[in-house]
């Protein structure tokens, strides 16, 4: 964080303590470039009727806090990490404490974070004892040398960087009788014009131990580039990897000049839609602060907020985009 951003984040914390969205305090010059900001989250795609499990309220509270922080000049990178971390700790989603168990009844988590300003990225996969996989991903990114760390040795490395370790008993380890997704993701555009994205998951139903999905794969389950937009995915990860979904959407916008919602629609409905079991969903923000959310199955736990719109959350029918800019 820059010094200006630390001061701004401090003001944001004060607003949080008060609890309501108040007019933003004076913003450090570095982050006063634009009034516009936006944030969007998902709590997993829904492939069949799924208990809501308090996810909507968790998302609404996270969006309200993020909105205050962004208004005060916090960086998109800090905001997406904080939101995803909160979802991981809540135990309500398939991420962090609430991550689903694999076929051996073990929790193995994957997560990623990407900074659209620098195209720096960090990711972890097959973590067994990391409390907050998204923070471990951030530590990998900030360390700067590598992007993706996996398994026992990756875990030892993120521990050496300061990631908190927990015993296996920390995880709730739900073994669902039905497909239970609930991967989490967040994308934000801050008042500096910077976009960041993060994704965190326990993976896909009854995955084989050692399997890694799209969530920690840059260009598949996460992507951010200030020149285009930012994205976080949920769904059948193998297809998101094979079709490089997040990067394909970004490329459609960059090279074919497709608008955000149209680019996302092409990937989620046409490309994934060509496969029988390629259920999936995506959230995105473009460089102008437009938000879109799309899915090809039953729904997606989702929500967004912008400088001009208070938090909105939904699971099935409901908004699929923000008010156009
Ligand atoms: N995409 C995640 C994975 O395949 C799972 C999900 O989003 O439900 O690991």
Boltz pocket constraint, residues with backbone or C-beta under 6 A from the ligand:
constraints:
  - pocket:
      binder: B
      contacts: [[A, 44], [A, 45], [A, 180], [A, 181], [A, 182], [A, 183], [A, 201], [A, 202], [A, 203], [A, 204], [A, 212], [A, 213], [A, 214], [A, 215], [A, 221], [A, 233], [A, 234], [A, 235], [A, 236], [A, 237], [A, 238]]
      max_distance: 6.0
